[in-house]
Amino acid sequence: MSSDQNAFRGPIDSSRVPRYAGPATFARLPRLDEVGTADVAVVGVPFDSGVSYRPGARFGGNAIREASRLLRPYNPAQDASPFALAQVADAGDIAANPFNINEAVETVEAAADELLGTGARMMTLGGDHTIALPLLRSVAKKHGPVALLHFDAHLDTWDTYFGAEYTHGTPFRRAVEEGILDTEALSHVGTRGPLYGKQDLTDDEKMGFGIVTSADVYRRGADEVADQLRQRIGDRPLYISIDIDCLDPAHAPGTGTPEAGGMTSRELLEILRGLSSCNLVSADVVEVAPAYDHAEITAVAASHTAYELTTIMSRQIAAGRAAK
């Protein structure tokens, strides 16, 4: 892709085509097959067979795309026009078997391998949190063990559910066991709520995770939390995985396992903006379940979250080109 910003194809002009018209690609961006290659590929994974409570996240990706129609091309919070800095395109969906979790995990990993193999970074729209494991496997093949920031109400480091190793509550235990995470740079953000027992926290700590609870964010503020996370990550390749239930149900009712006392959407966005200097190699936003949403509250929050993450990646891609 040329470094000339004019070479990048951006969103449809909303002064000519109303935002509510036409296909709902993410932020009204071109499809990947329309541009050939992309620096950032936005891809959906409509899979929720790993959930333990409410189903419906298989419809999350398209709900996020619909809610993203109102996103505009300039991001004032990061002083950047992400779609002019890099080619961002909607890569459609990865079709995973809803009746076989093991096969689905393999399918997602293979599809991620193919996208990352083109040189793109991935902005994945879930889907349930099971998909984080194959995505991390693929990213680690390219970058080695990666730092992880996991925004979630829950730890997702449990061992099994009903004997199943692959569920939306187990991906990060599997990732630690497989050696694909840098255990010097792992943190949960936004955790809260009841656990099965204190051993959950003990096991989690042994895996190398730090914890920033939603109460910590409330008491210390977004800037201090972002600074702490930056110091923990350093210049390592970073993967950010965001379960939308890190937000309070007031800000994200449309999710499968809601917990009271969560972050606001403003806090989440500000923390992410504070991570703009980190080496973000790929990211996901998962667990949007539109059947439980109201007035697209959850999908809007998720679309803006993906927008901030995409902006960070686009800025870094542009800076890397400029440095060559």
Disulfide bonds with the S-S distance in Angstrom:
none
